């Protein structure tokens, strides 16, 4: 007679061993990427003050144009050159400069290598890019290798190799490489950071965040994005493609790269339906966009665990109807704050019973100094003013010779969620470990302070 007990035990042992082997493989995958890279990392990197920051800008479409409006309002900025594939966009920005009483910047257009020619100029201090995602790192690397500081729209990188190339180039050239995450400067997020620094929420435990934005029209419009570049990522990739809007403010609260670190993540995605349904409704069921196979799941859910023991849930959802949300919530041992659809807070000893407090009523007590200092000057700027504040802080750091609020290690760690989530989903939700882009400096790097205008 067959020994069924031993058979069951052997089967369980086999499953356990296979599972452990799979988990080990996942962690090794990221670990091997770490072993290929050496360096010392750097702490609170800063450069000598630059009195007038001379800027070359690459990609002046939708968000690029918004940044140009801000830069034209900031003292100590001179726009030297504009680069874009479309001539009319370059000419539009040149006219804006003239209308603002500034010199007309030189223009580069119609050449995929135009940014390289621009980066070779000797009259530029900062190259700022708002190109399609896959070009962010190539533009930044070209800028740094030619002696310029680099700033980019989000996400900074879309692969781990790009993350490492960005970090190592910044270190080798002694240049800044900054990802311009505007949501870190939103009013409530900065106010939350101020509350965290004052200990109001106690020891942090958990956060939720994400990017939930109905982008069906944007992705499937044949006119909105140049050559429909953003849709190509939904066709080819399945992961959290746009994590930094929600994650950046949370990472700052949790001192990521500054006393704490992302340890590993686990990601899963749903089936994909929204883009096909919308394309069929908009263009008809026989249109190629309606029949296209899309890799991106409609909803991607990621959980990160930090070395410090906190957890972060991130949601990416851009293919279905919904109001805009970043699902922002930060929970500590003494209370929590939340945003979307309302801005509310609850903290023990100061909130009444178990009732939420309206966040607006806490502003006098906990408003971040940057918003106190810059509310008036940021009025009318994009996304409620936070875009102006982020651009101002970039220029201010260069002009004063102070460290950036967000450095190259933040750009790499926050952006790395995208390729790591793709790995995890491809491995049926197995955990994948984060590389340590700081090479150990996160253990001693000081947390981001509460900065002011002056």
For each residue, the residues with C-beta under 8 A, 3 or more apart:
1:
2: 7
3: 6 7
4: 7 8
5: 8 9
6: 3 9 10
7: 2 3 4 10 11
8: 4 5 11 12
9: 5 6 12 13
10: 6 7 13 14
11: 7 8 14 15
12: 8 9 15 16
13: 9 10 16 17
14: 10 11 17 18
15: 11 12 18 19
16: 12 13 19 20
17: 13 14 20 21
18: 14 15 21 22
19: 15 16 22 23
20: 16 17 23 24
21: 17 18 24 25
22: 18 19 25 26 427 430
23: 19 20 26 27 430 431
24: 20 21 27 28
25: 21 22 28 29
26: 22 23 29 30 423 424 427 430 431 432 433
27: 23 24 30 31 264 431 432 433
28: 24 25 31 32
29: 25 26 32 33 423 432
30: 26 27 33 34 160 420 423 432 433 434 435
31: 27 28 34 35 433
32: 28 29 35 36
33: 29 30 36 37 160 164 435
34: 30 31 37 435 436
35: 31 32
36: 32 33 164
37: 33 34 164 167 168 435 439
38: 439
39: 167 168 171 439
40: 171 439 441
41: 171 409 437 438 439 440 441
42: 45 171 441
43: 441 444 445 446
44: 403 445 446
45: 42 174 176 403 404 407
46: 397 401 402 403
47: 50 149 174 175 176 398 401
48: 401
49: 398 399 400 401
50: 47 53 125 398 399 401
51: 76 399
52: 76 77 78
53: 50 76 77 78 125 126 395 398 399
54: 78 80 123 124 125 126
55: 71 77 78 79 80 124 125 126 127 128
56: 80 81 82 83 118 119 121 124 126 127 128 143 148
57: 60 64 67 68 71 79 81 82 83 93 127 128 129 130
58: 64 83 84 115 118 127 128 129 130 131 135 139
59: 64 83 84 129 130 131 132 135 153
60: 57 64 65 68 82 84 89 90 92 93 130
61: 64 65 84 86 89 130 226
62: 65 66
63: 66 67 130 153 382
64: 57 58 59 60 61 67 68 84 130 131 153
65: 60 61 62 68 69 89 92 93
66: 62 63 69 70 381 382 387
67: 57 63 64 70 71 128 130 153 180 387 391
68: 57 60 64 65 71 72 79 93 96
69: 65 66 72 73 96 381 382
70: 66 67 73 74 381 382 387 388 391 392
71: 55 57 67 68 74 77 79 128 391 395
72: 68 69 77 79 96 97 100 102
73: 69 70 388
74: 70 71 77 391 392 395
75:
76: 51 52 53 395 399
77: 52 53 55 71 72 74 395
78: 52 53 54 55 102 103
79: 55 57 68 71 72 82 93 97 102 103 105
80: 54 55 56 105 106 121 123 124
81: 56 57 105 106 107 108 118 121 124
82: 56 57 60 79 90 93 94 105 106 107 108
83: 56 57 58 59 90 107 108 109 114 115 118
84: 58 59 60 61 64 87 89 90 108 109
85: 109 110 111 112 114 226
86: 61 89 90 109 110 226
87: 84 90 91 107 109 110
88: 91 92
89: 60 61 65 84 86 92 93 109
90: 60 82 83 84 86 87 93 94 107 108 109
91: 87 88 94 95 107
92: 60 65 88 89 95 96
93: 57 60 65 68 79 82 89 90 96 97 105
94: 82 90 91 97 98 104 105 107
95: 91 92 98 99
96: 68 69 72 92 93 99 100
97: 72 79 93 94 100 102 103 104 105
98: 94 95 101 102 104
99: 95 96
100: 72 96 97
101: 98
102: 72 78 79 97 98
103: 78 79 97
104: 94 97 98
105: 79 80 81 82 93 94 97
106: 80 81 82
107: 81 82 83 87 90 91 94
108: 81 82 83 84 90 111 114 115 117 118
109: 83 84 85 86 87 89 90 114
110: 85 86 87 114
111: 85 108 114 117
112: 85
113: 116 117
114: 83 85 108 109 110 111 117 118
115: 58 83 108 118 119 127 129 131 139 142
116: 113 119 120 142
117: 108 111 113 114 120 121
118: 56 58 81 83 108 114 115 121 124 127
119: 56 115 116 124 127 139 142 143 145 146 148
120: 116 117 146
121: 56 80 81 117 118 124
122:
123: 54 80
124: 54 55 56 80 81 118 119 121 127 148
125: 50 53 54 55 148 149 398
126: 53 54 55 56 148 149 150 151 394 398
127: 55 56 57 58 115 118 119 124 139 140 142 143 148 149 150 151
128: 55 56 57 58 67 71 150 151 152 180
129: 57 58 59 115 135 136 139 140 150 151 152 153
130: 57 58 59 60 61 63 64 67 152 153
131: 58 59 64 115 135 136 139 153
132: 59 135 225 226 229 230
133: 136 155 158 229 233
134: 138 158
135: 58 59 129 131 132 138 139
136: 129 131 133 139 140 152 153 155 156 157 158 162
137: 140 141 152 156 157 162 165 166
138: 134 135 141 142
139: 58 115 119 127 129 131 135 136 142 143 150 152
140: 127 129 136 137 143 144 150 152 156 166 169 177
141: 137 138 144 145 150 165 166 169
142: 115 116 119 127 138 139 145 146
143: 56 119 127 139 140 146 148 149 150 175
144: 140 141 147 148 149 150 169 170 173 175 177
145: 119 141 142 169 173
146: 119 120 142 143
147: 144 173 175
148: 56 119 124 125 126 127 143 144 175
149: 47 125 126 127 143 144 175 176 177 178 398
150: 126 127 128 129 139 140 141 143 144 170 175 176 177 178
151: 126 127 128 129 176 177 178 179 180 394
152: 128 129 130 136 137 139 140 156 177 178 179 180 411
153: 59 63 64 67 129 130 131 136 179 180
154: 179 180 181 242 244 245 415
155: 133 136 158 179 241 242 243 244 414 415 418
156: 136 137 140 152 162 163 166 177 179 411 412 414 415
157: 136 137 162 163 165 166 411 412 415 416
158: 133 134 136 155 162 233 415 418 419
159: 162 163 419
160: 30 33 163 164 416 419 420 435
161: 164 165
162: 136 137 156 157 158 159 165 166 415
163: 156 157 159 160 166 167 411 412 415 416 419 435 437
164: 33 36 37 160 161 167 168 412 435 437
165: 137 141 157 161 162 168 169
166: 137 140 141 156 157 162 163 169 170 177 408 411 412
167: 37 39 163 164 170 171 177 408 409 412 437
168: 37 39 164 165 171 172
169: 140 141 144 145 165 166 172 173 175 177
170: 144 150 166 167 173 174 175 176 177 408
171: 39 40 41 42 167 168 174 408
172: 168 169
173: 144 145 147 169 170
174: 45 47 170 171
175: 47 143 144 147 148 149 150 169 170
176: 45 47 149 150 151 170 397 398 404 407 408
177: 140 144 149 150 151 152 156 166 167 169 170 407 408 411
178: 149 150 151 152 394 404 406 407 408 411
179: 151 152 153 154 155 156 244 406 410 411 414 415
180: 67 128 151 152 153 154 390 391 394 406
181: 154 184 244 245 248 390 406 410 414
182: 185 186 245 382 383 386 387 390
183: 186 189 244 245 246 248 249 326 386
184: 181 189 190 248 249 252 390 405 406
185: 182 189 190 370 386 387 389 390 393
186: 182 183 189 190 249 383 384 386
187: 190 191 368 371 384 385 386
188: 191 192 328 337 339 343 359
189: 183 184 185 186 192 193 249 328 339
190: 184 185 186 187 193 194 249 368 370 371
191: 187 188 194 195 359 362 363 366 367 368 371
192: 188 189 195 196 249 253 328 330 337
193: 189 190 196 197 249 252 253 368 448 450
194: 190 191 197 198 366 367 368 369 450
195: 191 192 198 200 201 337 345 347 366
196: 192 193 199 200 201 204 253 330 332
197: 193 194 447 449 450
198: 194 195 366
199: 196 202 334
200: 195 196 334 335 347 366
201: 195 196 204 330 331 332 333 334 335 336 337 347
202: 199 332 333 334 335 348
203: 332 333
204: 196 201 207 253 254 310 330 331 332
205: 310 311 331 332 333
206: 310 311 312 313 331
207: 204 250 253 254 310 311 312 313 328 329 330 331
208: 312 313 314 315 327 328 329
209: 246 247 249 250 312 313 314 315 326 327 328 329
210: 243 246 313 314 315 316 317 325 326 327
211: 242 243 245 246 315 316 317 318 326
212: 315 316 317 318 322 324 325 326 327
213: 317 318 322 324 325
214: 217 318 320 321 322 324
215: 218 219 230 318 319
216: 219 220 274 275 278 318 319 320 321
217: 214 220 221 224 278 282
218: 215 221 224 225 230
219: 215 216 225 228 230 231 234 275 318 319
220: 216 217 228 231 275 278 279 282 283 289
221: 217 218 224 225 228
222: 228
223:
224: 217 218 221
225: 132 218 219 221 228 229 230 231
226: 61 85 86 132 229
227:
228: 219 220 221 222 225 231 232
229: 132 133 225 226 232 233
230: 132 215 218 219 225 233 234
231: 219 220 225 228 234 235
232: 228 229 235 236
233: 133 158 229 230 236 237 241 296
234: 219 230 231 237 241 275 294 295 296 318 319
235: 231 232 292 293 294 295 296
236: 232 233 295
237: 233 234 241 295 296 418 422
238: 269 295 296 297 300 422 425 426
239: 267 269 296 300 316 418 419 420 421 422 423 424 425
240: 243 267 300 302 314 316 417 418 421
241: 155 233 234 237 296 300 316 318 418
242: 154 155 211 245 316 318 418
243: 155 210 211 240 246 247 302 314 316 414 415 417 418 421
244: 154 155 179 181 183 247 248 414 415 417
245: 154 181 182 183 211 242 248 326
246: 183 209 210 211 243 249 250 314 315 326 327 328
247: 209 243 244 250 251 312 314 414 417
248: 181 183 184 244 245 251 252 406 410 414
249: 183 184 186 189 190 192 193 209 246 252 253 328
250: 207 209 246 247 253 254 312 328 330
251: 247 248 254 256 257 262 410 413 414
252: 184 193 248 249 255 256 448
253: 192 193 196 204 207 249 250 330
254: 204 207 250 251 260 306 308 310 312
255: 252 258 259 260 308 447 448
256: 251 252 260 261 262 306 410 413 442
257: 251 260 261 407 409 410 413 437 438 441 442 445
258: 255 442 445 446 447 448
259: 255 308 442 443 445 446 447
260: 254 255 256 257 306 307 308 310 442
261: 256 257 306 307 308 413 434 436 438 442
262: 251 256 265 304 306 307 413 416 434
263: 304 305 306 307 433 434
264: 27 304 305 431 432 433 434
265: 262 302 303 304 305 417 420 421 424 431 432 434
266: 302 303 424 429 430 431 432
267: 239 240 300 301 302 303 420 421 422 424 425 429
268: 300 301 424 425 429
269: 238 239 296 297 298 299 300 301 425
270: 297 298 299 300
271: 297 298
272: 275 276 294 295 296 297 298 319
273: 276 277 298 319 320
274: 216 277 278 298 319 320 321
275: 216 219 220 234 272 278 279 289 292 294 296 319
276: 272 273 279 280 290 291 292 294
277: 273 274 280 281
278: 216 217 220 274 275 281 282 319
279: 220 275 276 282 283 287 289 290 292
280: 276 277 283 284 285 287 290
281: 277 278
282: 217 220 278 279
283: 220 279 280 287 289 290
284: 280 287 290
285: 280 290 291
286: 290 291
287: 279 280 283 284 290 291
288: 291 292
289: 220 275 279 283 292
290: 276 279 280 283 284 285 286 287
291: 276 285 286 287 288
292: 235 275 276 279 288 289
293: 235
294: 234 235 272 275 276 319
295: 234 235 236 237 238 272
296: 233 234 235 237 238 239 241 269 272 275 300 319
297: 238 269 270 271 272 300 425
298: 269 270 271 272 273 274 317 319 320
299: 269 270 315 316 317 320
300: 238 239 240 241 267 268 269 270 296 297 315 316 317 421 425
301: 267 268 269 313 314 315
302: 240 243 265 266 267 313 314 315 316 417 421 424
303: 265 266 267 311 312 313 314
304: 262 263 264 265 311 312 314 417
305: 263 264 265 309 310 311
306: 254 256 260 261 262 263 309 310 311 312
307: 260 261 262 263
308: 254 255 259 260 261
309: 305 306
310: 204 205 206 207 254 260 305 306
311: 205 206 207 303 304 305 306
312: 206 207 208 209 247 250 254 303 304 306
313: 206 207 208 209 210 301 302 303
314: 208 209 210 240 243 246 247 301 302 303 304 417
315: 208 209 210 211 212 246 299 300 301 302 327
316: 210 211 212 239 240 241 242 243 299 300 302
317: 210 211 212 213 298 299 300 320 322
318: 211 212 213 214 215 216 219 234 241 242
319: 215 216 219 234 272 273 274 275 278 294 296 298
320: 214 216 273 274 298 299 317
321: 214 216 274
322: 212 213 214 317 325
323: 341
324: 212 213 214
325: 210 212 213 322 340 341
326: 183 209 210 211 212 245 246 339 340
327: 208 209 210 212 246 315 340
328: 188 189 192 207 208 209 246 249 250 337 338 339 340
329: 207 208 209 336 337 338 339
330: 192 196 201 204 207 250 253 336 337
331: 201 204 205 206 207 335 336
332: 196 201 202 203 204 205 335 336
333: 201 202 203 205
334: 199 200 201 202 347 348 349
335: 200 201 202 331 332 345 346 347 348 351
336: 201 329 330 331 332 345 346 347
337: 188 192 195 201 328 329 330 343 344 345 346 359
338: 328 329 342 343 344 345
339: 188 189 326 328 329 342 343 344 359
340: 325 326 327 328
341: 323 325
342: 338 339 356 358
343: 188 337 338 339 358 359 360
344: 337 338 339 356 357 358 359
345: 195 335 336 337 338 351 356 357 359 362
346: 335 336 337 351 354 355 356 357
347: 195 200 201 334 335 336 350 351
348: 202 334 335 351
349: 334
350: 347
351: 335 345 346 347 348 354 355 356 357
352: 355 357
353:
354: 346 351
355: 346 351 352
356: 342 344 345 346 351
357: 344 345 346 351 352 361 362
358: 342 343 344 361 362
359: 188 191 337 339 343 344 345 362 363
360: 343 363
361: 357 358
362: 191 345 357 358 359 365 366
363: 191 359 360 366 367
364: 367
365: 362
366: 191 194 195 198 200 362 363
367: 191 194 363 364 371 372
368: 187 190 191 193 194 371 372 450
369: 194 372 373 450 451 452 453
370: 185 190 373 374 389 393 451 452 453
371: 187 190 191 367 368 374 375 389
372: 367 368 369 375
373: 369 370 452 453 454
374: 370 371 377 378 385 388 389 392 453
375: 371 372 378 379 385
376: 379
377: 374 388 392
378: 374 375 381 385 386 388 389 392
379: 375 376 385
380: 385
381: 66 69 70 378 384 385 386 387 388 389
382: 63 66 69 70 182 386 387 388
383: 182 186 386 387
384: 186 187 381
385: 187 374 375 378 379 380 381 388 389
386: 182 183 185 186 187 378 381 382 383 389 390
387: 66 67 70 182 185 381 382 383 390 391
388: 70 73 374 377 378 381 382 385 391 392
389: 185 370 371 374 378 381 385 386 392 393
390: 180 181 182 184 185 386 387 393 394
391: 67 70 71 74 180 387 388 394 395
392: 70 74 374 377 378 388 389 395 396
393: 185 370 389 390 396 397 404 405 451
394: 126 151 178 180 390 391 397 398 404
395: 53 71 74 76 77 391 392 398 399
396: 392 393 399 400 402 453
397: 46 176 393 394 400 401 402 403 404 405
398: 47 49 50 53 125 126 149 176 394 395 401
399: 49 50 51 53 76 395 396
400: 49 396 397
401: 46 47 48 49 50 397 398
402: 46 396 397
403: 44 45 46 397 407
404: 45 176 178 393 394 397 407
405: 184 393 397 448 451
406: 178 179 180 181 184 248 410 411
407: 45 176 177 178 257 403 404 410 411
408: 166 167 170 171 176 177 178 411 412 437
409: 41 167 257 412 413 437 438 441 442
410: 179 181 248 251 256 257 406 407 413 414
411: 152 156 157 163 166 177 178 179 406 407 408 414 415
412: 156 157 163 164 166 167 408 409 415 416 437
413: 251 256 257 261 262 409 410 416 434 437
414: 155 156 179 181 243 244 247 248 251 410 411 417
415: 154 155 156 157 158 162 163 179 243 244 411 412 418
416: 157 160 163 262 412 413 419 420 434 435 437
417: 240 243 244 247 265 302 304 314 414 420 421
418: 155 158 237 239 240 241 242 243 415 421 422
419: 158 159 160 163 239 416 422 423
420: 30 160 239 265 267 416 417 423 424 432 434
421: 239 240 243 265 267 300 302 417 418 424 425
422: 237 238 239 267 418 419 425 426
423: 26 29 30 239 419 420 426 427 432
424: 26 239 265 266 267 268 302 420 421 427 429 430 431 432
425: 238 239 267 268 269 297 300 421 422 428 429
426: 238 422 423
427: 22 26 423 424 430 432
428: 425
429: 266 267 268 424 425
430: 22 23 26 266 424 427
431: 23 26 27 264 265 266 424
432: 26 27 29 30 264 265 266 420 423 424 427
433: 26 27 30 31 263 264
434: 30 261 262 263 264 265 413 416 420
435: 30 33 34 37 160 163 164 416
436: 34 261 439 440 442
437: 41 163 164 167 257 408 409 412 413 416
438: 41 257 261 409 441 442 445
439: 37 38 39 40 41 436
440: 41 436 443
441: 40 41 42 43 257 409 438 444 445
442: 256 257 258 259 260 261 409 436 438 445
443: 259 440
444: 43 441
445: 43 44 257 258 259 438 441 442
446: 43 44 258 259 449
447: 197 255 258 259
448: 193 252 255 258 405 451
449: 197 446
450: 193 194 197 368 369
451: 369 370 393 405 448
452: 369 370 373
453: 369 370 373 374 396
454: 373
